[in-house]
Amino acid sequence: MDTAGGHTARPPSRRAGTAGSRRRSHLDWGTVTATSDAPDASAAEPRDAREAPEPRAPRLPIRPELAHEEPYGAPQLDVPVLLNVNENPYPPSEAVVASIAAAVARAAHGLNRYPDREFRALRTALAAYLERESGVTGLDADHLWAANGSNEVMLHLLQAFGGPGRTALSFAPTYSMYPEYARDTHTAWVAGRREDDFTLDPDVAIALIREVRPAVVLLPSPNNPTGTALPLPVVERILDVARTSGPDGAATVVVLDEAYAEFRRAGVPSALSILADHPHLAVTRTMSKAFGMAGARVGYLAAAPALVDALRIVRLPYHLSAVTQAVALAALGHTDELMAQVASLRQERDALAVWLQERGLDAVASDANFILFGRFSDRHAVWRRLLDAGILVREVGPDGWLRVTVGTPEETAAFRAALTQAIEQESVEGRA
Ligand SMILES: *Cc1c(COP(=O)(O)O)cnc(C)c1O
């Protein structure tokens, strides 16, 4: 999911031959529509009366708005260099693996019991981590919430604050998963626009908030897929209006999705620093990106305790397994090592941005572990040539742009070499 983070976006266009490896759904909704109850052709009588008539399979009552949807998914292709879903390229070290293995073994002895459904130990550890990472003080377990990826945290937010008759708002280009959480919670979805340089004009944002009166505003910062961080003064102006801009004069819940916050450049603050003044602010984070734990599925948020209490109502009982809690706690014990990695990925990112610009390309200034670059008259052709060279990037964002995740130095070098070749071909065929 940036995949949604990576998971970000829908699969690349079906023109991509290899992208077709995405598994098709087993479900065939046939002619299901919102209004038609007409039997389909398969119900025809058998020609030969000696054949027993096949009983017609009952038609599943799929919600009409889901009938023609495809399951979300960035393509998971078997390619040597994966720079498409913003993962940390470094697998956990032997020391981290050993801690996790020992913690899981301890948890295994108690797997006959349900886990701590309030996962207090993990919430306390996450609060301590956030204080350390951001320099903010005063966070404790009551301010923290966690779930199976920040995708599930977002779902909890929309389950608690969205719903029928309510609206969620974001500003495009934005994270492609948001409209899916809105759909799944029967929340109306509105996307305003960012400026041409992908910044957010606070006057434009505020005007739209006043008009739409959203229950929830989703603001990724740094933004995916552009890497653009929101300046705190912009966030504060939005928070000010949001005090009464929600349904029936209630507040709008403002969600700052800081999935990539650890990669922000020096001097760029986290919205955690203004959390204490804003009971309608939620700052979401994840262990999937900087922390290198995408496979563990742990996302979390910090917010006022009353907001967290609302999420406790909608979560499934025991949603965070004992194994997940053990893995996350063990990994958090190695924060130093993981933070050192983040520092080197940041350097790698900044060097890659300079290199892209030296090639005469646009590279959007990034506070994340990826760079949106372009612009190409046929981005799909460039994406395809990189794939042929064994490098998978993401075809996402406004037309003409591609997004590349910062990998290891070796992976980045392979990307540079392949892109150099791809651009040469592109300029032969006519670059924008
Ligand atoms: C990757 C990403 C997430 C995190 O997803 P997880 O479910 O925690 O893996 C959240 N928001 C954005 C914008 C992302 O790109």
The ligand as an SDF file (V2000), in Angstrom:
LIG
                    3D

 15 15  0  0  0  0  0  0  0  0999 V2000
    3.3110    4.5970    2.7260 C   0  0  0  0  0  0  0  0  0  0  0  0
    2.2980    5.6000    3.1450 C   0  0  0  0  0  0  0  0  0  0  0  0
    1.5530    5.3800    4.2870 C   0  0  0  0  0  0  0  0  0  0  0  0
    1.8200    4.2080    5.1700 C   0  0  0  0  0  0  0  0  0  0  0  0
    1.1970    3.0850    4.8910 O   0  0  0  0  0  0  0  0  0  0  0  0
    1.2770    1.8690    5.9340 P   0  0  0  0  0  0  0  0  0  0  0  0
   -0.1140    1.3530    5.9110 O   0  0  0  0  0  0  0  0  0  0  0  0
    1.6590    2.3970    7.2680 O   0  0  0  0  0  0  0  0  0  0  0  0
    2.2870    0.9380    5.3680 O   0  0  0  0  0  0  0  0  0  0  0  0
    0.6700    6.3530    4.6970 C   0  0  0  0  0  0  0  0  0  0  0  0
    0.5180    7.4830    4.0090 N   0  0  0  0  0  0  0  0  0  0  0  0
    1.2100    7.7340    2.9100 C   0  0  0  0  0  0  0  0  0  0  0  0
    1.0350    9.0300    2.2110 C   0  0  0  0  0  0  0  0  0  0  0  0
    2.1190    6.7940    2.4350 C   0  0  0  0  0  0  0  0  0  0  0  0
    2.7940    7.0420    1.3090 O   0  0  0  0  0  0  0  0  0  0  0  0
  1  2  1  0
  2  3  1  0
  2 14  2  0
  3  4  1  0
  3 10  2  0
  4  5  1  0
  5  6  1  0
  6  7  2  0
  6  8  1  0
  6  9  1  0
 10 11  1  0
 11 12  2  0
 12 13  1  0
 12 14  1  0
 14 15  1  0
M  END
$$$$
